């Protein structure tokens, strides 16, 4: 798996470099030169606000009084920073986000079960968001070659999401059977821990209203991501319509979901922006510039988050006498 991740990351990097070379590095740099520090600062602040929204969505599905409101916000910050800065796939971000929660008093079965359900709620909201983008695409370019593949992909995603929810509802017995096999002799209480995890999943799924709130907040988060895309295009001097920018972000999220095993979505993000931007009348070199601004924003936001997270880890180790 590690070799696969490295290979996919290198392939994606080559794709990104190839796109920059194909459309002209000078043209991409010219597009990037349009953004100023104030505009970039606005994008950073907007991303920080988005973390709060996504943390609230996670908090909504957690059992009451499990932790302070800021803990899932922090967990989400670590989760996204890990996925956008470190050479991990999205799955690696989920693991580190769960770890960040446990460092602040959330029991690991609760943190693990909640992130599984939170990812599901976010995925279902993403499908709705993607359907919105597809509707805009059909209205703008009904003859686009992307329409049919996206329709098929969204239908498959909807079926997959429903199946994943059903699997979670019966996860107690699944974890009970697989836990000991996965853990082997490393954990003598693997079956008991699996039972606890399954019970936490059942508990979370038992609160339908909280799940609905989490889904709704996630949907607003996806719309906020669309606003971030629109702000980025405007910062580069592109007078793109708000609905067009939202459609690009919505359809790009589908591409990112397909490439979830590729660390940093390397190459796929740039290719997605270039292809989708062209459909909505944006020159590909400008769209690649938007992708690079997004990566610069992720670095500006993510690096301090990861440094603080490492500082918390070091403090914990020192407190335990391991450093």
Number of C-alpha atoms within 10 A of each C-alpha: 7 8 8 11 16 15 14 21 22 16 16 22 19 14 17 20 14 14 19 21 14 10 16 13 15 12 18 20 15 15 21 20 12 14 19 11 9 10 15 19 13 15 23 20 13 16 19 14 14 20 21 19 20 25 25 23 29 30 25 22 24 26 15 10 8 14 16 13 15 13 22 29 24 19 29 28 26 29 26 22 22 26 24 23 19 17 18 21 21 22 15 18 24 22 16 20 26 27 19 24 25 18 16 15 13 19 14 17 20 24 24 22 23 25 24 17 22 24 15 19 25 22 19 21 22 25 22 17 26 25 20 17 25 23 15 18 23 14 10 13 14 14 11 11 9 17 16 13 10 17 14 11 16 19 14 12 19 16 11 13 17 13 11 14 16 11 12 19 18 14 20 19 14 15 22 19 15 14 19 19 12 12 13 12 10 9 13 11 14 21 18 15 18 22 21 19 23 23 20 22 24 17 16 19 19 12 13 11 12 20 22 15 18 26 25 17 22 27 23 18 25 25 18 18 20 23 19 22 24 24 22 24 24 19 23 21 15 18 12 16 13 15 16 22 25 25 27 25 27 26 25 22 21 22 19 18 16 14 19 16 19 25 26 25 25 22 24 21 22 26 23 23 25 23 18 23 24 15 17 17 11 18 19 24 28 25 26 28 28 28 22 17 20 19 17 14 17 19 17 15 21 22 17 12 19 18 12 12 19 12 12 15 15 14 14 14 12 11 10 9 8 9 9
